[in-house]
Amino acid sequence: MHIKIRTFGIAKEICGGPILQLEVPDHATAGEVKQLLIEQFPRFGGLACFLLAVNEEFAEPDTLLASADEIAIIPPVSGG
Amino acid sequence: MNIHLHISETPLDIMACIGLVTGPASGGIDVFIGTVRDATQGKAVVRLEFEAYESMALREMQKIAVQCFERWPVQAMAIHHRTGVLQVGEVAVIIAVSAAHRSAAFEACRYAIDTLKQTVPIWKKEVFEDGEVWVAAHP
């Protein structure tokens, strides 16, 4: 399925823009998409960590994704 | 719950935040102000750039405020955060908490800033004379 991922912070620089379009298996999990991101953009592997957010909630590795979801890459946060 | 959240591209207003939480039943108001420091590990900072995933940041800020109301007898809270380019000395974040007595205000305010720094999707980039670094991005 086709998913759109919003990128922020260093992720925007790694992906080269604010929205990443990705083709992933149907019923892909957040964990699987994270792995795909590391394979496609090895710099993600060098980050301290990163999470995905699905519909504005932090995703677990086994969170299932759907193509209509709002998905975002959340690099290590540094607000405040 | 009296919770006021704001993410702003324009300068924050400390007195306005105090006003948002102050009421006749308030005996103590605790305010945390995060400001832009002029150096990191001895290196001079030119400016900071803040970016937010705004809709999710507001949700996470709301969760923090609700947690404060659940844990302490606080009366009102304001959490305001800047985005955009900030110069040294500018205010990046304000957390204001009121309670009947000071203990709850102190504890909730501390919890709020400590948790914001862990969970809210806002990022800062430090700009130096010779480069830029997204804070905490790399181990």
Backbone of each chain as ProteinMPNN parsed JSONL, in Angstrom:
{"seq_chain_A": "MHIKIRTFGIAKEICGGPILQLEVPDHATAGEVKQLLIEQFPRFGGLACFLLAVNEEFAEPDTLLASADEIAIIPPVSGG", "coords_chain_A": {"N_chain_A": [[0.844, -1.189, 0.0], [0.273, 2.325, -0.441], [1.867, 4.826, 1.387], [1.952, 8.015, 3.055], [4.356, 9.935, 4.629], [4.942, 12.264, 7.13], [7.644, 14.426, 7.783], [9.992, 15.603, 10.229], [12.25, 17.922, 11.785], [15.504, 16.623, 11.975], [14.837, 14.477, 10.409], [13.5, 15.495, 8.218], [15.59, 16.577, 6.799], [17.081, 14.292, 6.277], [15.345, 12.816, 4.638], [14.932, 14.571, 2.606], [12.787, 16.312, 2.295], [9.49, 17.535, 3.319], [7.477, 15.635, 3.12], [7.298, 12.199, 2.727], [6.902, 9.717, 0.33], [5.945, 6.425, 0.3], [6.114, 3.011, -0.641], [4.713, 0.275, 0.818], [4.274, -3.026, 2.298], [0.862, -4.254, 2.445], [-0.893, -4.068, 5.567], [1.414, -3.478, 6.972], [3.58, -2.983, 9.775], [4.422, -0.477, 12.248], [6.995, -0.938, 13.167], [8.065, -2.428, 11.052], [8.008, -0.54, 9.001], [9.748, 1.346, 10.03], [12.095, -0.094, 9.827], [12.269, -0.329, 7.046], [12.68, 2.345, 6.447], [15.212, 2.765, 7.531], [16.667, 1.115, 5.884], [16.312, 2.381, 3.423], [17.196, 4.942, 3.92], [20.021, 5.173, 5.295], [21.061, 6.936, 7.218], [19.142, 7.188, 9.195], [19.665, 5.078, 10.824], [21.756, 5.984, 12.326], [20.788, 7.755, 14.158], [20.004, 8.673, 17.571], [17.647, 7.535, 18.347], [14.419, 6.845, 16.905], [10.949, 7.437, 16.428], [7.768, 6.413, 15.117], [4.803, 8.268, 14.567], [1.374, 7.708, 14.586], [-1.534, 8.958, 13.411], [-1.202, 11.054, 15.225], [-0.405, 9.875, 17.579], [2.067, 8.201, 19.471], [3.558, 5.384, 17.987], [3.637, 1.86, 18.585], [6.013, -0.848, 18.036], [4.474, -2.889, 16.904], [2.209, -1.662, 15.938], [-0.338, -1.424, 13.595], [-0.351, -0.115, 10.289], [-2.267, 2.003, 8.112], [-3.197, 3.114, 4.822], [-4.588, 5.467, 4.891], [-3.87, 6.671, 7.227], [-2.454, 9.314, 9.237], [0.85, 9.615, 9.229], [3.926, 10.048, 10.856], [7.407, 10.823, 11.111], [9.196, 10.817, 14.034], [11.9, 12.178, 15.192], [14.484, 12.168, 17.818], [13.121, 14.089, 20.412], [13.351, 17.566, 21.288], [12.292, 19.76, 22.625], [11.46, 22.635, 24.702]], "CA_chain_A": [[0.0, 0.0, 0.0], [1.021, 3.577, -0.533], [1.696, 5.675, 2.565], [2.628, 9.313, 3.074], [4.929, 10.132, 5.951], [5.411, 13.621, 7.407], [8.972, 14.396, 8.397], [10.283, 16.771, 11.052], [13.595, 18.029, 12.344], [16.56, 16.031, 11.159], [14.227, 13.534, 9.462], [13.194, 16.241, 7.0], [16.857, 16.691, 6.069], [17.467, 12.954, 5.819], [14.444, 12.395, 3.564], [14.978, 15.548, 1.525], [11.554, 17.074, 2.131], [8.547, 17.392, 4.437], [6.587, 14.481, 2.946], [7.93, 11.056, 2.065], [5.933, 8.767, -0.213], [6.581, 5.115, 0.424], [5.309, 1.837, -0.947], [4.987, -0.72, 1.863], [3.293, -4.126, 2.236], [-0.401, -4.103, 3.174], [-0.775, -4.538, 6.966], [2.751, -3.239, 7.527], [3.588, -2.428, 11.129], [5.336, 0.658, 12.436], [8.344, -1.497, 13.262], [8.528, -2.807, 9.71], [8.248, 0.683, 8.228], [10.999, 1.918, 10.55], [13.19, -0.859, 9.239], [12.335, 0.088, 5.637], [13.264, 3.69, 6.411], [16.655, 2.639, 7.776], [17.273, 0.528, 4.676], [16.29, 3.358, 2.336], [17.958, 6.112, 4.366], [20.865, 4.646, 6.381], [21.305, 7.92, 8.279], [18.222, 6.958, 10.317], [20.301, 4.134, 11.745], [22.725, 6.697, 13.153], [20.133, 8.606, 15.156], [19.914, 8.091, 18.912], [16.438, 6.721, 18.264], [13.325, 7.594, 16.301], [9.657, 6.768, 16.536], [6.71, 6.857, 14.209], [3.522, 8.629, 15.148], [0.248, 7.365, 13.716], [-2.679, 9.769, 13.829], [-0.779, 11.92, 16.332], [-0.075, 9.079, 18.765], [3.279, 7.413, 19.284], [3.256, 4.016, 17.583], [4.447, 0.737, 19.061], [6.525, -1.59, 16.881], [3.451, -3.735, 16.271], [1.059, -0.866, 15.498], [-0.614, -1.62, 12.177], [-0.541, 1.12, 9.539], [-3.19, 2.001, 6.98], [-2.754, 4.181, 3.917], [-5.281, 6.712, 5.231], [-3.356, 7.195, 8.496], [-1.435, 10.359, 9.233], [2.052, 8.987, 9.777], [5.018, 11.018, 10.948], [8.661, 10.381, 11.728], [9.495, 11.629, 15.209], [13.274, 12.007, 15.682], [14.545, 12.51, 19.252], [12.536, 15.406, 20.628], [14.24, 18.491, 22.006], [11.583, 20.982, 22.962], [11.69, 23.175, 26.032]], "C_chain_A": [[0.889, 1.253, 0.0], [0.783, 4.376, 0.737], [2.46, 6.978, 2.379], [3.103, 9.55, 4.495], [5.39, 11.581, 6.078], [6.759, 13.528, 8.124], [9.229, 15.707, 9.149], [11.737, 16.744, 11.47], [14.607, 17.407, 11.401], [16.001, 15.038, 10.137], [13.896, 14.225, 8.144], [14.447, 16.37, 6.139], [17.265, 15.34, 5.497], [16.639, 12.539, 4.604], [14.401, 13.38, 2.406], [13.682, 16.307, 1.309], [10.567, 16.768, 3.236], [7.599, 16.199, 4.334], [7.351, 13.39, 2.199], [6.827, 10.121, 1.585], [6.62, 7.408, -0.24], [5.596, 4.015, 0.041], [5.701, 0.765, 0.061], [3.981, -1.859, 1.713], [1.995, -3.725, 2.926], [-0.199, -4.661, 4.585], [0.652, -4.415, 7.504], [2.605, -2.675, 8.938], [4.55, -1.245, 11.184], [6.769, 0.173, 12.486], [8.91, -1.852, 11.899], [8.83, -1.568, 8.876], [9.512, 1.388, 8.725], [12.193, 1.21, 9.916], [13.382, -0.491, 7.772], [12.999, 1.456, 5.508], [14.777, 3.616, 6.607], [17.348, 2.071, 6.544], [17.36, 1.554, 3.552], [17.144, 4.585, 2.651], [18.83, 5.692, 5.549], [21.147, 5.627, 7.506], [20.341, 7.751, 9.453], [18.829, 5.996, 11.329], [21.285, 4.797, 12.69], [22.102, 7.592, 14.21], [20.118, 7.903, 16.502], [18.713, 7.151, 18.984], [15.486, 7.459, 17.331], [12.069, 6.756, 16.421], [8.804, 7.177, 15.344], [5.521, 7.285, 15.056], [2.451, 8.291, 14.122], [-0.976, 8.093, 14.242], [-2.394, 10.483, 15.151], [-0.606, 11.179, 17.645], [1.197, 8.297, 18.477], [2.907, 5.966, 18.983], [4.182, 3.031, 18.277], [4.999, 0.007, 17.843], [5.455, -2.409, 16.15], [2.179, -2.976, 15.894], [0.873, -1.036, 14.002], [-0.865, -0.282, 11.498], [-1.567, 0.919, 8.433], [-2.864, 3.207, 6.111], [-3.459, 5.506, 4.207], [-4.77, 7.35, 6.517], [-2.469, 8.403, 8.247], [-0.232, 9.791, 9.961], [3.153, 10.033, 9.791], [6.246, 10.355, 11.534], [8.974, 11.36, 12.845], [10.946, 11.343, 15.617], [13.33, 12.376, 17.165], [14.08, 13.94, 19.49], [13.47, 16.271, 21.48], [13.552, 19.824, 22.239], [11.992, 21.484, 24.34], [13.053, 23.837, 26.182]], "O_chain_A": [[2.06, 1.228, 0.381], [-0.364, 4.588, 1.131], [3.459, 7.046, 1.663], [2.344, 9.385, 5.45], [6.14, 12.072, 5.234], [6.971, 12.655, 8.966], [8.748, 16.77, 8.758], [12.374, 15.691, 11.505], [14.575, 17.631, 10.191], [16.63, 14.789, 9.109], [13.996, 13.618, 7.078], [14.382, 16.284, 4.913], [17.738, 15.257, 4.364], [17.174, 11.974, 3.65], [13.885, 13.055, 1.337], [13.487, 16.893, 0.244], [10.78, 15.839, 4.015], [6.99, 15.794, 5.324], [7.971, 13.644, 1.166], [5.924, 9.774, 2.346], [7.735, 7.269, -0.742], [4.408, 4.082, 0.356], [6.869, 0.388, 0.155], [2.945, -1.685, 1.073], [2.013, -2.949, 3.881], [0.566, -5.605, 4.782], [1.047, -5.167, 8.395], [1.635, -1.984, 9.25], [5.374, -1.045, 10.292], [7.662, 0.799, 11.914], [10.084, -1.611, 11.62], [9.804, -1.55, 8.124], [10.259, 1.96, 7.932], [13.172, 1.844, 9.523], [14.512, -0.357, 7.302], [13.777, 1.698, 4.585], [15.532, 4.318, 5.934], [18.457, 2.476, 6.195], [18.348, 1.602, 2.818], [17.739, 5.186, 1.757], [18.414, 5.841, 6.698], [21.44, 5.214, 8.628], [20.67, 8.122, 10.58], [18.553, 6.076, 12.526], [21.614, 4.241, 13.738], [22.806, 8.131, 15.064], [20.209, 6.677, 16.568], [18.775, 6.095, 19.614], [15.744, 8.616, 17.0], [12.122, 5.529, 16.504], [9.089, 8.159, 14.659], [5.27, 6.73, 16.125], [2.611, 8.561, 12.932], [-1.404, 7.875, 15.376], [-3.225, 10.511, 16.059], [-0.655, 11.79, 18.712], [1.384, 7.791, 17.371], [2.044, 5.39, 19.645], [5.352, 3.323, 18.527], [4.513, 0.214, 16.731], [5.524, -2.596, 14.935], [1.17, -3.599, 15.563], [1.805, -0.822, 13.226], [-1.519, 0.591, 12.068], [-1.718, -0.176, 7.89], [-2.323, 4.202, 6.594], [-2.97, 6.561, 3.805], [-5.188, 8.454, 6.865], [-1.82, 8.517, 7.207], [-0.287, 9.519, 11.161], [3.293, 10.812, 8.848], [6.144, 9.439, 12.35], [9.013, 12.572, 12.635], [11.2, 10.364, 16.319], [12.336, 12.846, 17.719], [14.569, 14.88, 18.864], [14.262, 15.768, 22.276], [14.153, 20.885, 22.071], [12.768, 20.842, 25.048], [13.382, 24.338, 27.257]]}, "seq_chain_B": "MNIHLHISETPLDIMACIGLVTGPASGGIDVFIGTVRDATQGKAVVRLEFEAYESMALREMQKIAVQCFERWPVQAMAIHHRTGVLQVGEVAVIIAVSAAHRSAAFEACRYAIDTLKQTVPIWKKEVFEDGEVWVAAHP", "coords_chain_B": {"N_chain_B": [[-11.009, 21.483, 33.436], [-8.649, 23.996, 33.836], [-6.782, 24.822, 31.394], [-4.326, 26.136, 29.371], [-2.972, 26.156, 26.295], [-0.404, 26.866, 23.935], [1.196, 27.356, 20.863], [3.571, 29.258, 19.335], [4.617, 31.471, 16.737], [5.513, 33.918, 17.273], [6.921, 36.235, 19.698], [6.699, 35.103, 23.096], [4.597, 35.818, 25.954], [5.21, 36.537, 29.104], [3.891, 37.739, 31.302], [1.28, 37.564, 30.429], [0.9, 34.795, 30.502], [1.071, 34.341, 33.263], [-1.154, 35.767, 34.048], [-3.13, 34.18, 32.898], [-3.309, 31.978, 34.577], [-3.736, 32.892, 37.105], [-5.879, 33.332, 39.833], [-8.559, 34.162, 42.145], [-8.512, 32.137, 44.041], [-5.942, 31.275, 44.055], [-2.999, 30.587, 45.783], [-0.386, 30.302, 45.28], [1.808, 30.715, 42.543], [3.67, 29.081, 40.163], [6.24, 29.581, 37.895], [7.896, 28.463, 35.066], [10.484, 29.417, 32.96], [11.942, 28.928, 29.93], [14.903, 29.748, 28.402], [16.995, 30.948, 25.694], [20.247, 29.952, 25.648], [23.637, 31.209, 25.574], [25.697, 29.527, 24.884], [26.875, 26.197, 24.183], [28.409, 23.52, 25.618], [30.753, 25.037, 25.784], [30.832, 26.193, 23.268], [30.011, 28.905, 21.189], [26.689, 29.903, 20.715], [24.846, 30.87, 17.927], [22.159, 31.16, 17.176], [18.926, 29.634, 17.895], [16.805, 27.273, 16.289], [13.5, 26.392, 16.211], [11.228, 23.757, 15.663], [7.972, 22.428, 15.236], [5.712, 19.674, 15.421], [2.866, 20.54, 15.123], [0.064, 19.931, 15.682], [0.205, 17.44, 16.98], [1.941, 18.079, 19.042], [0.434, 19.832, 20.613], [-1.508, 18.055, 21.511], [0.08, 16.322, 23.067], [1.02, 18.119, 24.982], [-1.39, 18.733, 26.192], [-1.954, 16.243, 27.37], [0.062, 16.173, 29.3], [-0.649, 18.335, 30.919], [-3.152, 17.447, 31.852], [-2.315, 15.212, 33.296], [-0.987, 16.531, 35.341], [-3.122, 17.808, 36.642], [-4.389, 15.539, 37.572], [-2.584, 14.504, 39.395], [-1.841, 16.468, 41.254], [-3.199, 19.078, 43.362], [-3.779, 21.317, 41.48], [-4.755, 24.492, 40.081], [-4.849, 25.966, 37.68], [-3.246, 25.885, 34.479], [-0.753, 26.938, 32.209], [0.834, 26.336, 29.189], [3.144, 27.379, 27.042], [4.817, 27.555, 23.946], [7.522, 28.429, 21.812], [8.025, 28.577, 18.236], [10.213, 28.632, 15.345], [12.842, 31.014, 14.606], [15.045, 31.754, 17.187], [16.783, 34.118, 19.097], [19.728, 34.449, 21.211], [18.882, 34.621, 24.584], [16.188, 34.915, 24.187], [12.792, 33.849, 24.941], [11.886, 30.537, 25.031], [10.047, 28.713, 26.034], [7.251, 28.73, 28.24], [5.96, 27.756, 31.318], [3.266, 27.932, 33.378], [1.797, 27.578, 36.531], [-0.855, 27.387, 38.795], [-1.937, 27.105, 42.215], [-3.642, 26.385, 45.303], [-1.831, 26.198, 47.336], [1.747, 26.368, 47.635], [3.284, 24.012, 47.228], [2.108, 22.112, 45.449], [2.095, 23.639, 43.108], [4.844, 24.062, 42.585], [5.691, 21.367, 42.234], [4.1, 20.384, 40.115], [4.805, 22.11, 38.063], [7.505, 21.568, 37.684], [7.339, 18.852, 36.946], [5.915, 19.172, 34.563], [7.66, 20.582, 32.764], [9.835, 18.826, 32.716], [8.635, 16.564, 31.595], [7.626, 17.543, 29.194], [9.992, 17.922, 27.824], [10.63, 15.337, 27.242], [8.56, 14.159, 25.761], [7.07, 15.792, 23.982], [6.473, 16.587, 20.6], [8.547, 18.556, 19.508], [11.313, 20.213, 18.132], [14.721, 21.331, 18.444], [17.246, 23.149, 16.79], [20.597, 23.838, 17.078], [22.496, 26.579, 16.117], [25.7, 27.265, 15.181], [28.752, 29.189, 14.679], [30.198, 27.67, 12.932], [28.6, 25.606, 12.007], [25.64, 23.442, 12.312], [23.46, 21.807, 14.601], [21.099, 19.329, 15.281], [19.63, 19.124, 18.283], [20.209, 16.487, 20.505], [19.795, 14.55, 18.566], [21.713, 12.711, 17.726], [23.602, 10.007, 19.184]], "CA_chain_B": [[-9.634, 21.823, 33.813], [-8.251, 25.282, 33.27], [-5.515, 24.534, 30.718], [-4.14, 27.002, 28.209], [-1.813, 25.711, 25.527], [-0.193, 27.752, 22.796], [2.464, 27.256, 20.132], [3.561, 30.573, 18.711], [5.77, 31.896, 15.945], [5.871, 35.271, 17.723], [7.418, 36.191, 21.086], [5.782, 34.727, 24.164], [4.288, 36.886, 26.91], [5.274, 35.945, 30.441], [2.83, 38.293, 32.154], [0.004, 37.008, 29.969], [0.789, 33.424, 31.034], [0.759, 34.457, 34.691], [-2.554, 36.191, 34.118], [-4.021, 33.081, 32.506], [-3.46, 30.976, 35.637], [-3.986, 33.523, 38.405], [-7.28, 33.504, 40.201], [-8.699, 34.542, 43.562], [-8.22, 31.0, 44.916], [-4.522, 30.922, 43.945], [-2.094, 31.044, 46.83], [0.969, 30.281, 44.753], [1.943, 30.515, 41.106], [5.047, 28.762, 39.798], [6.467, 29.829, 36.477], [9.181, 28.083, 34.49], [10.772, 30.1, 31.702], [13.118, 28.385, 29.255], [15.479, 30.794, 27.555], [18.074, 30.52, 24.808], [21.56, 30.149, 26.258], [24.581, 31.675, 24.558], [26.764, 28.576, 24.578], [26.691, 24.777, 24.475], [29.719, 22.876, 25.784], [31.808, 26.001, 25.51], [30.791, 26.721, 21.901], [29.059, 30.02, 21.126], [25.47, 29.666, 19.936], [24.416, 32.04, 17.159], [20.698, 31.209, 17.33], [18.247, 28.339, 17.893], [15.64, 27.179, 15.407], [12.558, 25.431, 16.765], [10.217, 23.247, 14.755], [6.99, 21.628, 15.967], [4.595, 18.939, 14.783], [2.024, 21.344, 15.994], [-1.177, 19.291, 16.162], [0.54, 16.406, 17.954], [2.553, 18.728, 20.203], [-0.65, 20.331, 21.469], [-2.1, 16.876, 22.168], [0.976, 15.827, 24.123], [1.003, 19.131, 26.034], [-2.66, 18.537, 26.893], [-1.796, 15.055, 28.227], [0.903, 16.55, 30.446], [-1.447, 19.186, 31.805], [-4.16, 16.591, 32.509], [-1.594, 14.433, 34.317], [-0.731, 17.421, 36.488], [-4.379, 17.966, 37.376], [-4.719, 14.27, 38.226], [-1.636, 14.178, 40.462], [-1.702, 17.538, 42.237], [-4.366, 19.975, 43.418], [-3.492, 22.573, 40.795], [-5.978, 25.199, 39.686], [-4.79, 26.361, 36.271], [-1.926, 25.716, 33.879], [-0.503, 27.446, 30.856], [2.085, 25.849, 28.569], [3.322, 28.105, 25.785], [6.118, 27.218, 23.349], [7.841, 29.118, 20.567], [8.676, 27.945, 17.091], [10.906, 29.613, 14.514], [14.219, 31.378, 14.941], [15.17, 32.472, 18.46], [18.119, 34.639, 19.419], [20.168, 34.258, 22.588], [18.126, 35.413, 25.556], [14.738, 34.875, 23.962], [12.036, 32.856, 25.71], [11.453, 29.419, 24.19], [8.901, 28.026, 26.634], [6.75, 29.201, 29.536], [4.961, 26.91, 31.972], [2.76, 28.62, 34.566], [0.875, 26.714, 37.266], [-1.365, 27.966, 40.048], [-2.537, 26.191, 43.18], [-3.957, 27.083, 46.554], [-0.599, 26.215, 48.127], [2.9, 26.375, 46.718], [3.906, 22.712, 46.982], [1.538, 21.546, 44.218], [2.527, 24.457, 41.972], [6.251, 23.728, 42.318], [5.856, 19.987, 41.747], [3.475, 20.239, 38.802], [5.573, 22.875, 37.082], [8.715, 20.793, 37.4], [6.921, 17.663, 36.188], [5.483, 19.574, 33.223], [8.785, 20.87, 31.885], [10.618, 17.608, 32.562], [7.926, 15.649, 30.707], [7.592, 18.177, 27.873], [11.284, 17.703, 27.166], [10.727, 13.931, 26.868], [7.451, 13.595, 24.975], [6.351, 16.683, 23.063], [7.184, 16.615, 19.313], [9.151, 19.84, 19.155], [12.75, 19.978, 17.955], [15.519, 22.531, 18.303], [18.519, 23.048, 16.106], [21.552, 24.852, 17.519], [23.303, 27.1, 15.015], [26.995, 27.801, 15.599], [29.456, 29.883, 13.586], [30.771, 26.71, 11.981], [27.738, 24.463, 11.706], [24.336, 23.349, 12.962], [23.232, 20.489, 15.189], [19.797, 19.051, 15.884], [19.937, 18.718, 19.651], [19.857, 15.128, 20.954], [19.475, 13.636, 17.467], [22.706, 11.645, 17.628], [24.075, 9.612, 20.517]], "C_chain_B": [[-9.236, 23.094, 33.096], [-6.843, 25.137, 32.694], [-5.425, 25.429, 29.494], [-2.85, 26.621, 27.512], [-1.647, 26.612, 24.314], [1.162, 27.453, 22.175], [2.495, 28.477, 19.22], [4.813, 30.837, 17.893], [6.231, 33.29, 16.354], [6.219, 35.219, 19.205], [6.325, 35.897, 22.103], [5.661, 35.855, 25.183], [4.194, 36.278, 28.301], [4.133, 36.45, 31.32], [1.466, 37.757, 31.734], [-0.182, 35.594, 30.5], [0.451, 33.439, 32.515], [-0.705, 34.839, 34.859], [-3.521, 35.071, 33.793], [-4.257, 32.104, 33.64], [-3.842, 31.575, 36.979], [-5.473, 33.665, 38.652], [-7.372, 33.808, 41.675], [-8.374, 33.395, 44.514], [-6.748, 30.596, 44.884], [-3.74, 31.473, 45.116], [-0.673, 31.077, 46.329], [0.935, 30.024, 43.266], [3.404, 30.208, 40.831], [5.18, 28.933, 38.297], [7.846, 29.315, 36.094], [9.31, 28.818, 33.171], [12.031, 29.484, 31.119], [13.634, 29.432, 28.279], [16.638, 30.245, 26.737], [19.407, 30.944, 25.39], [22.577, 30.486, 25.179], [25.679, 30.681, 24.203], [26.349, 27.16, 24.932], [28.07, 24.145, 24.51], [30.845, 23.798, 25.339], [31.772, 26.629, 24.126], [29.691, 27.779, 21.798], [27.895, 29.698, 20.199], [25.076, 30.958, 19.235], [22.907, 32.241, 17.302], [20.2, 29.774, 17.478], [17.104, 28.407, 16.883], [14.769, 26.057, 15.934], [11.533, 25.048, 15.705], [9.253, 22.39, 15.562], [6.099, 20.857, 15.01], [3.398, 19.428, 15.585], [0.803, 20.604, 16.541], [-0.857, 18.222, 17.202], [1.173, 17.014, 19.212], [1.484, 19.242, 21.163], [-1.336, 19.173, 22.195], [-1.219, 16.377, 23.305], [1.054, 16.831, 25.275], [-0.281, 19.005, 26.861], [-2.557, 17.34, 27.836], [-0.999, 15.4, 29.476], [0.092, 17.374, 31.431], [-2.49, 18.35, 32.541], [-3.502, 15.737, 33.58], [-1.326, 15.276, 35.549], [-1.997, 17.598, 37.317], [-4.754, 16.694, 38.126], [-3.833, 14.024, 39.444], [-1.582, 15.207, 41.579], [-2.942, 18.427, 42.228], [-4.057, 21.326, 42.778], [-4.797, 23.185, 40.301], [-5.998, 25.548, 38.217], [-3.368, 26.168, 35.772], [-1.884, 26.372, 32.517], [0.832, 26.867, 30.387], [2.168, 26.515, 27.206], [4.713, 27.822, 25.245], [6.292, 27.967, 22.037], [8.202, 28.134, 19.48], [9.37, 29.043, 16.303], [12.303, 29.896, 15.04], [14.234, 32.185, 16.235], [16.614, 32.902, 18.675], [18.446, 34.334, 20.877], [19.362, 35.18, 23.504], [16.624, 35.372, 25.352], [14.095, 33.742, 24.741], [11.501, 31.78, 24.769], [10.19, 28.759, 24.713], [8.547, 28.677, 27.968], [5.766, 28.156, 30.044], [4.552, 27.631, 33.246], [1.705, 27.744, 35.212], [0.415, 27.432, 38.522], [-1.99, 26.88, 40.904], [-2.862, 27.001, 44.426], [-2.696, 27.237, 47.397], [0.591, 25.901, 47.238], [3.425, 24.994, 46.354], [3.417, 22.103, 45.664], [2.018, 22.324, 42.996], [3.962, 24.138, 41.584], [6.357, 22.365, 41.64], [5.274, 19.816, 40.352], [4.282, 20.96, 37.729], [6.833, 22.12, 36.689], [8.397, 19.565, 36.552], [6.607, 18.053, 34.74], [6.677, 19.845, 32.312], [9.638, 19.621, 31.669], [9.964, 16.671, 31.545], [7.83, 16.229, 29.296], [8.879, 17.86, 27.103], [11.463, 16.254, 26.724], [9.735, 13.527, 25.782], [6.839, 14.497, 23.917], [7.134, 16.807, 21.751], [7.526, 18.029, 18.862], [10.65, 19.573, 19.093], [13.493, 21.299, 17.881], [16.852, 22.213, 17.646], [19.4, 24.177, 16.624], [22.379, 25.276, 16.316], [24.547, 27.741, 15.598], [27.616, 28.538, 14.417], [29.846, 28.886, 12.498], [29.883, 25.499, 11.722], [26.446, 24.483, 12.493], [24.167, 21.931, 13.479], [21.801, 20.387, 15.678], [20.072, 18.423, 17.248], [19.399, 17.314, 19.925], [19.604, 14.137, 19.827], [20.428, 12.442, 17.41], [23.232, 11.292, 19.01], [25.378, 10.304, 20.881]], "O_chain_B": [[-9.461, 23.244, 31.895], [-5.847, 25.304, 33.398], [-6.345, 25.472, 28.678], [-1.764, 26.75, 28.078], [-2.631, 27.069, 23.733], [2.159, 27.313, 22.883], [1.573, 28.706, 18.436], [5.922, 30.48, 18.292], [7.231, 33.789, 15.837], [5.855, 34.267, 19.896], [5.194, 36.37, 21.991], [6.52, 36.734, 25.259], [3.225, 35.594, 28.632], [3.482, 35.661, 32.007], [0.599, 37.524, 32.576], [-1.284, 35.222, 30.904], [-0.364, 32.639, 32.976], [-1.405, 34.294, 35.713], [-4.617, 35.014, 34.352], [-5.302, 31.454, 33.675], [-4.23, 30.85, 37.895], [-6.227, 34.072, 37.768], [-6.373, 33.725, 42.389], [-8.002, 33.632, 45.663], [-6.343, 29.679, 45.598], [-3.8, 32.666, 45.413], [0.165, 31.793, 46.878], [0.14, 29.22, 42.779], [4.285, 30.977, 41.215], [4.331, 28.481, 37.529], [8.846, 29.68, 36.713], [8.38, 28.845, 32.364], [13.085, 29.516, 31.755], [12.89, 29.934, 27.436], [17.194, 29.196, 27.06], [19.667, 32.13, 25.598], [22.415, 30.106, 24.019], [26.501, 30.948, 23.326], [25.57, 26.943, 25.861], [28.817, 24.225, 23.535], [31.759, 23.395, 24.62], [32.585, 27.504, 23.826], [28.573, 27.567, 22.266], [28.084, 29.279, 19.058], [24.983, 32.012, 19.864], [22.441, 33.358, 17.523], [20.936, 28.819, 17.226], [16.517, 29.465, 16.657], [15.218, 24.921, 16.089], [11.038, 25.891, 14.957], [9.677, 21.693, 16.483], [5.773, 21.334, 13.923], [2.984, 18.821, 16.573], [0.542, 20.65, 17.743], [-1.567, 18.102, 18.2], [0.96, 16.517, 20.318], [1.614, 19.103, 22.379], [-1.702, 19.302, 23.363], [-1.716, 16.047, 24.382], [1.147, 16.425, 26.433], [-0.257, 19.152, 28.083], [-3.019, 17.409, 28.975], [-1.342, 14.973, 30.578], [0.141, 17.137, 32.638], [-2.687, 18.534, 33.742], [-4.066, 15.555, 34.659], [-1.426, 14.789, 36.675], [-1.953, 17.544, 38.546], [-5.366, 16.758, 39.192], [-4.271, 13.408, 40.416], [-1.306, 14.861, 42.728], [-3.646, 18.52, 41.223], [-4.07, 22.356, 43.452], [-5.802, 22.496, 40.126], [-7.038, 25.443, 37.567], [-2.408, 26.271, 36.536], [-2.863, 26.358, 31.771], [1.828, 26.909, 31.109], [1.355, 26.245, 26.323], [5.687, 27.844, 25.998], [5.352, 28.122, 21.257], [8.628, 27.01, 19.749], [9.154, 30.229, 16.548], [12.866, 29.121, 15.813], [13.521, 33.18, 16.361], [17.545, 32.128, 18.455], [17.565, 34.005, 21.671], [19.192, 36.366, 23.222], [15.864, 35.751, 26.244], [14.766, 32.794, 25.15], [10.759, 32.072, 23.831], [9.355, 28.299, 23.934], [9.419, 29.113, 28.719], [4.866, 27.722, 29.324], [5.393, 27.913, 34.1], [0.82, 27.224, 34.533], [1.227, 28.022, 39.234], [-2.502, 25.88, 40.402], [-2.423, 28.14, 44.585], [-2.501, 28.245, 48.075], [0.451, 25.243, 46.207], [3.966, 24.821, 45.263], [4.221, 21.633, 44.858], [2.316, 21.729, 41.96], [4.27, 23.963, 40.405], [7.019, 22.218, 40.612], [5.885, 19.174, 39.498], [4.42, 20.463, 36.611], [7.183, 22.042, 35.512], [9.085, 19.271, 35.574], [6.987, 17.348, 33.805], [6.692, 19.368, 31.177], [10.113, 19.382, 30.559], [10.652, 16.057, 30.729], [7.939, 15.496, 28.314], [8.856, 17.573, 25.906], [12.348, 15.962, 25.919], [10.03, 12.649, 24.971], [6.145, 14.004, 23.028], [8.33, 17.1, 21.776], [6.894, 18.604, 17.976], [11.19, 18.81, 19.893], [12.982, 22.275, 17.332], [17.483, 21.186, 17.897], [18.996, 25.34, 16.611], [22.901, 24.436, 15.583], [24.457, 28.656, 16.417], [27.086, 28.52, 13.306], [29.83, 29.202, 11.309], [30.37, 24.467, 11.261], [26.181, 25.418, 13.249], [24.661, 20.975, 12.882], [21.332, 21.258, 16.41], [20.66, 17.346, 17.352], [18.251, 17.009, 19.601], [19.233, 12.993, 20.093], [20.028, 11.321, 17.094], [23.306, 12.143, 19.896], [25.912, 10.082, 21.968]]}, "name": "protein", "num_of_chains": 2, "seq": "MHIKIRTFGIAKEICGGPILQLEVPDHATAGEVKQLLIEQFPRFGGLACFLLAVNEEFAEPDTLLASADEIAIIPPVSGGMNIHLHISETPLDIMACIGLVTGPASGGIDVFIGTVRDATQGKAVVRLEFEAYESMALREMQKIAVQCFERWPVQAMAIHHRTGVLQVGEVAVIIAVSAAHRSAAFEACRYAIDTLKQTVPIWKKEVFEDGEVWVAAHP"}
